[in-house]
Amino acid sequence: MNDDERDRELARSLFGSVGKAKATGGHVPDRNKLLQPLEHPKSVIHSFCTGCGLYLERFMISAEDRAGAANIPIPDNLDGYYMETESCSLCDSRDPLVVFKKIDDLPG
């Protein structure tokens, strides 16, 4: 066993191990959660994963990166919008294509 393997085994024995969340799909965002003020001063938009139900806040660089990967434009004004993905780094270890949706279009 090399040093890295010993370190991982020690960490596992001390802290346990946690697997990835399952991207079961079908999660629907809660309009009220998306209407909450952003907590971090650099956050520009809420993000929601329909795969696992995770809510995130994104900085502009992250929003631009995801929009660029999806080859879609970012709305000029992000107020009233959220980003939606089918999976995320928590449930699938990658951020797939994203869409920008209006919060007001959600029921509730």
NORGI-V286419 format. One line per field, one symbol per residue. phi: phi as a letter, one per 30 degrees, with the letter a starting at -180 (. if undefined). psi: psi as a letter, one per 20 degrees, with the letter a starting at -180 (. if undefined). burial: # if it has 16 or more other ideal C-beta (glycine too) atoms within 10 Angstrom, else .. A space follows every 10 residues. Layout:
phi = ???
psi = ???
burial = ???
This chain:
phi = .ddddddddd ddddcibbdd ddddiidcdd eddddddddd dcdcadbbcd dbidcbccde dddddddddd hbddeebdei cbcbbdabdd cbhacdebbc bddddddk
psi = prgghggggg gghgiaqprq qpnhrjqpqo ghhiiqqpgp hiqiqqqpoi gijpprqqrg hggggghghi lqqpqhoipj qrpprhrahg ijkqoaqqqp qphiiqq.
burial = .......... .......... #.#...#.#. ...#...... ..######## ####.#.#.. .##..##..# ...#...#.. ########.# ##..#..#.# #.#..#..
